Amino acid sequence: MPNSIFKPGILCLITLFLALSSKGNENTLEIASELAQQAVESSLALKIATDLTTDIGPRLYGSESEKRAVEWARARFEEYGFDNIWSEPFPVDRGWERGLETASITHPAPQNLVITALGGSVPTPEGGIEAEVVVFRTIQALLDQPEGSLDGKIAVVTQAMEIGGYGRFSGPIRQNGPSEAAKRGAIAYLMRSAGTDNDRMAHTGVTSYQPGVRRIPAAALSVPDAQQIDRLANRHKSIRIKLLLTPKELGTVTSHNLIAEITGSQKPDEVILLGAHIDSWDLGTGAIDDGAGVGVVMAASKLIRDLPNPPKRTIRVVLFGAEEIGIYGGNYYVEKHRDELSKHIIAVEADAGQGPVHTFNIGIGNPLDPSLSIIRKALESLGVKAGRAKSRGGPDIAPMSNVGVPVVGLDMFTGDYFDLHHTANDTIDKIVPERINQSAAVYVTFAYLASELGGYYRAEN
């Protein structure tokens, strides 16, 4: 795993820029090289992420903490001297807060379990639930059961998440699993956490209830506890668990997208968008998911803002709200800004931890644009290879991609991301300076060159 930007990489970047100088981009390339160097040496992205996670802490969507985070970001952008800063409120009809959460095996081997409620879960009855469990090694095994087969039981799915398989795992098991269990008569649902770690720490994450299906309490087990239940199921015919969850449903709450701009000097109506999400789950401090991303895009944009001359195009940073509960901020942005999306030249999002960035994938648009060729070469010298996958950019900018905005994916190393995200272990001490510095260098290089070069990224051009 590449875990640093390495100063030799910066020197290679300078050499590349000099080699490209015959194309008439000498000054632009030299400035991009200087920006990358500053991103590495200043460690600004880490400082920003540290401030956010220390001064604000966890930032559950629609909470007072998320609102304070938005105001924190507004004040920081004002301090940085951005030209336009504003927030856009939007409703989220799934307000929710966590309560008590405990579970224990009561038979045949009494012991406590480490669990956490899935985001949006309903509570157990007062006093909790105690019932026999039915263990399924795969979600398909549960789906194969007929209606009524789980009456009065707690369904437990112990399927392990494969590395790189988060999307295939979280949808069927975490989001759809509770309703599927309820259809078959279950009174509660437990799943092995959507993580690749072996820590005794449970991973939260959003769940969804299907319309017209009875809503049952739902929680995630730590990986070791799910494995323990598997072993007990191999040895005993009957296992009983007691579960207590006391979350509260808050109805409709308000979240915000925070937007800050550096106005372009030559093409101010053309937008280069940098995104991250400011909300987080409430177990840790949201450092990996997505304090690191906030730090990366804020640092990249500040370095550009500090230049003596503004960029040619407008740099717009969007810190999206309510991402964790279902991409509310990303969808609202498209709805609110639909009339100007044709002027969004390209968008990128940092929402996969701290980095380093390893692959540059192109989304909708013209992948053969000469400007992208220059950017590819510049990023290669920062340790980023050109990819072949067609990217949707990231969770919050995927709705833009769906309506034709060109997006890119600056894909990050996620080997340890799913060990940490959505857990109480998602804290600032897990961020390695060299890794987040490399990400900031990649993002500032991309953003500045995308602003300054030709920019005919749309397919119709």
Protein Blocks (a to p, Z undefined) as FASTA:
>chain_A
ZZbfbjmlmmmmmmmmmmmmmnopmmmmmmmmmmmmmmmmnommmmmmmmmmmmnopade
hiaklmmmmmmmmmmmmmnopabdcddddddfkbccddddddddfbfbdcdddddddehi
acddehiaaddddddfbfklmmmpcehklgoiacddfbdcdehilmmmmmmmmmmmmmmm
mmnopabdcdddddfbfbdcddeddddddehiacdddddddfklmmmmmmmmmmpmbdcd
ddddfbdcebjadddddddddddfklmmbccdddddfbdcfklnolmlmmkmmmmmmmmm
mmmmmpmbdcfbdcdddddehklnnommmmmmmmmmmmmmmmmmbacdddebjbjcfbdc
ddedjfkbmklmmmmmmmmmnopacdfbdcehiaklmmmmmnopacddddddfklmmmmg
opaklcfklpcfklmmmmmmmmmmmmmmmmmmnopabfkZZ
